[in-house]
């Protein structure tokens, strides 16, 4: 049998599968994103089911497949966080033992003064944790009147800057975010600075597809670094390149904040001939449905993904491996609007992968990075062990 040539790693952003044992430490009660989805008649996911999603230990919902065609596991997050950056870094092999800073009471005065000075003296508005859609409604008129910047955060380690594209052109907003990235280092080293441009006039504002993330540099070696050192390609789809500050990425393609668009681009990449990793983030699950606690919408998005997944699986080559996972939870049935501390799934499938193997529960997402590196014989030191000996068909 030929060796593995291509790995497609798809992150279903926020697709948790059950409450983690330390959820209470992160302010969460009972939470289970997948269980909430199964309460909706909009959910129809035969391909995820065939891969073994409902056969994973502890899922406790849905109908398990009689003969799953994938190998499957439940992964627990070891890092001290439940956000996108920390989750993806751990998938790639970096365990973050210290949480990134958060600002439930807003950013300190000295930070705001530095930010205003670096942004042409513009007035800073809001400075609170806020919903991204609500904040532009509540502060958009003042932003228009003052030409200021709406600065806000969330339960995650983020500083977000929103402005109307009519007042602050997109490239200028990106420059302001780059300045903020330089300021937010050390003890204030938030995981991401996020540009949030929007258009319209009060009260009809709408965010545009020009969002851009400016992340911290990864703090350790990743599976992507390991592959690039060996001369392999690492193709990023969605916000992967942003999350890793462009490091370990040989080519990147953005998406229009749409899971369907992300999968269409992945399907096109699948037709290319390359050796290495295609690393995909599908953000709609989290941004559009999880945070907005829209169970039916999240379920429909899962159904739509499952259809495209079926097409992807039909087109897989003998030397391809598909891995599906998540970076954290965002239970649309839970109180509040924040991420939830949950286990995540790992589904592995391909002609060279054993079928129907329950790998059980593992203590870190870093098992994924170790396994991907091992598939290409690339050296990566991480707290996760490679699953390759258990998943590879002989």
N, C-alpha and C positions, 0 to 999 in steps of 0.2 A: 504494500500500500504506500502511495506517495506521502511525503511529509506535508505538514500544515503550511500553507502559503499565505493565507489571508484570514484575519480574525476581524469580525464585525462585532463590536461591543456597543450595545444600545442601552442607554440609561433612560428609563421611564421616570422622569423627574418627579419625585415625591411618592412613588408607588410602593408604600409600605404594606407589610403583610401581618402586622400585629404588634401590640404593645411590647416595648423592650423592658427588661427587668428594672432598669434605672429610669424609667419614664418620669417618675415623680420628681427626680432630681432636676428635671428640665421643665417642670411646671405642668406636666401632662397627667391627666387621669387615664381612664381606659381609652385606647385609641386603636383603630384597625382600618386603614384606608381600604384595603381589599374587601373587608366585610361590609363596609358601608356601600361599596359599589354593588355588591350582590343583592342589596335591597331594592335596586332599581331594575325595572323591566327593560331599560335601555341597554343593559349589559348582555352582550353575546360575544363570547371569546373562545371559539372552538380551537383555534390554533394554540393560544396560550394554555388552554386546558390540555391539549394533546402533549404539549411539551412538559407538563407536569406541575403547572402552577398550583393546582388545588391538592396535589399530592405532597406538597412541602410540609414538613413537620410543623405542627402548631397552627396552621392556617385556620382550621376549624370552620370553614365556610365553603360554599360551592360544592360541586360534585367532582371528586377525584376521577382521573382517567383510569380505566381498567388496565390499559397497557401503555403507559406514557412512552413517548418516543425520544424524550430528552433525558438528560441527567440533571438533577435539581438539588438545591440546598437552601438553607436559611442562614443568613449572615447577620451578625450583630455588630453594631458600630462600636469601635473601641475608643475613637476620638471623643474629646469633650466638646461636642457640639452637635447641632442637628440642622446645619445649613448646607447650602449647595457647595460652597468652596471646600469645607472640611470633608463633606461626603465624597466629593469627586477626588480630592487629594488622597483620601484613604483607599478608594477603589484603585488608584494608581500606585499605591504602595506607601504613602506617607501617613503615619498615625500622629495626630495632633494631641499631645498630652495636656497642653494648656489651652483653655478656651480663648477664642478671639474676643476682643472687647465688644461689648454692646452698650447701648446708651438709652435705657428706658426713660430717663429724664431729659433727654436731649444732649447735645454736645456742649462741652464747657466753653465759657466766654472766650478764653484765650484761643481756642480752636476757631471759633466764629470770627474773631478779629483777624487771625491769619488768613482765613479763607476769603473774607471780604477784601483784604488788601491784595491778595493774589488774583482776585477776580474783578479788577478795575474799580474797586471800592463799592461794588454793588451791595445793596441792602440784602441782608439775609432774612428770609421769611420762614415762619413755622417753627423749625427746630424741635420737632416732637416725633415720636413714633406715630405713623399714620398709614392708612390705606392709600396706595398709589393713585387710585382713581378718585377717591374722596378728597385727597389733598389738593388736587388741581381745581376741583370744584370750589373748595372752601377758600383757597388762597389765590386762585387765578386772577380775580379782578384786581387784587392788590398788586399782583405781579405785573399786570398790564399798566397800572397807574404809576408804579415806582420803577419799573424796569429791573426789579430785583430778581433774586434766585430763591426758589422754594427748596429748602434743605430739610430733609426728613430722614428718618430711619425706620427700623422695624424691630422685631424680636431677634432678627439675624444681625450678624456683624457687618453692617452696611452703612454707608453714607450715600444718600441719593440726592441728586440735584435735578430739579425739574424747572423748565422754562418754556415759554411759548416760542415756537420757531420764528414767529413774526418779530419778536423782541430780541431773541438771542439765537442767531443762526446755529445750525447743528454743529458745525466745525468749531465755532467759538465755545459752545457748551462743552465739547470734548476737550478743548484746551483748559477750560476751568476744571474739569474732572481730573485732567493730568496734574494740574497744580494741587488739587485736593489730595491726589494720591501721594504726592511728595510730602505733604503736610501730615497725612495720616500714616505715620510709621512708628516703630517702637511700641510704647505702651498704648498708643492710639492706632496701631496697625490693624484697622478693620479689614475683613476679608475682601470686600469689594467696594469700590466707588462706582456708582451707577448713574449714567446720564439718562434722563427721562424726558426727552422732548415731547411736546404736544402741540396741537393746533386748535383753532377755533376762538370763539369769544364767549364771554359769560352769558348764560350758564352752560353753554354747549361746547365743552372741551373734549378732545379725543387724543389719547396717546398715539404716537406714530410708531412705525417699525424701526426708527432710528435709535432705539435703545442701544447703549454700549456699556460693557462692564470693564472696569480697570482693576484687575486683581493684584494681590500681593504675589511676589515671586514665590513659587513653591519652596518649602524649607528643607527639602531632601530630594533624593534620587527617585525617579518615577519609572514605570514601565516604558513610558514614551522615550525618556532619556536613554534607557537601555537599548531600545530598538534602533533609535537614531544612531547611536554609537556604532551599531553593526551595519549601518548603511541602509536600513529598511525604511519604508515610508510610514509616516503617521499622519493620516488624513482626518482632520477634525470637522465635524458637522454640527452646526448650531453654536452654542456659546462655549464649547470645549476650549478653544484657543484662548478666549477671554479668561476662563477660570484658571488656566495655567500660565497666564501672562505671556502666551505665545511660545513658551518653552517646550521643547520636545515635539513640536508640530512642524511637519514639512509642508503641509498645505491645509488651508482652511476654507470652508464655505459656510457662509451664514445662512440663516433661514428667516423667513418673514413671520417670526413668532407664531409658527403653525406646525403642529406635529405632522400634518399631511405633507407640508412642504419639505420638512426635514426628512421624512421617509422617501419622498420622491427623489430628493437629491441622493439619498443613500442607495436607492435602487439604480440610479444612473451610475454611481461609483461602482456598484456591484458588476456592471458590465465592463469595467476597465480591467486591465491586466496590471497588477501591482503585487508586491510582496510586503507584507506588514500589517498594520492595524488601521481600521476605520473606526473611530471613536465618536459616537453619536449621542447628543443630548436632545431629548424631546421635552421642551419646557412647558408646553401648553397644559399638561396634566397639573402642574404645580401652579403656574401663574394665573391661568384663566379659570381653573375649576377648583383646585384644592384650597387656595387662599380665600376664594369667594364662597367656599362651602356649598358648591353646586354639585350635589351627588349625581343628578341625572346628566348633567353636562360632562362630568368626569367619566361616567359610565359610557356615554355616547362616544367620547374620545377614545376610550379603550376599545370599543367595538370597531371604530374606524381604523385604529392602529392594527387590530387583529386581521382585518381584511388585507392591509398592505403587508403585514407579516406573512400571510399565506403566500402572496406573490413572491416575497423575498425568499421564502423557504423553497418554493418550486424552482427558483433560479440558482440555487446554491450549487457550487462545484464540488468535486470530490475532495479538494484540498482546502475547503472553506470551513471555518468554525463560527457559529453564531453564539453570542453570550448576551443575555438580557438580565438587567439588574435595575437597582434604584439607588438614590443617594441619601434618602431620608424619607419620612412620611409627611403627609399633609392631609389628614383624615377629613374629608368633607362633611363627615357626620359628627365631628368633635366641636366643642364650644370654641369660640374665638376665631381667629383668622391665621394663626401661626402654624409653622411646621410642627409635626408631632414626632416624638422619639419612638421609632419602630424598628423592628427587624425588616430586612429587605430580601427579595427573592434573588436567586441565581439560577437561571435556566441555561443549559449548555446543549448545543445540538450540532450535528454534522455527520458526514459519512464516516469519519474517523473517531466519533464519540460513542461511547457505550450508551445503550438505551435503557431507560427505566431504572436507573440507579439513584437511590435516595442517599445523598451524601450526609444527611443529618444537619446539625447546626454547628456553625463555626464562629469563633469569637471576634472576627474582624473582617471588614470589607477588603482588606489588603490581600486576602487570598486570591482575589481577581488579578491584581497586578503581578503577583508572584507567578500565577498560572500562565498569564499572557507572555511574560518574559520567558518562562520555561518553554513555551511552545516554539520559540524562536532560538532557544539555546542562549539567551541573553542573560547576563549576570545582573541580579537585582537583590540587594539585601533589604529585607523588610520583616515586619513582625508576623506577616502572613505566610503560611506554607503553601507551596504549589500543590494544586489539586490534580495536576496532569497525570500522575501515575494512577489515580483512581478513575479518571474520566476517559482515558485514552483506550480505544479498542485495539486489541492485539491480534 
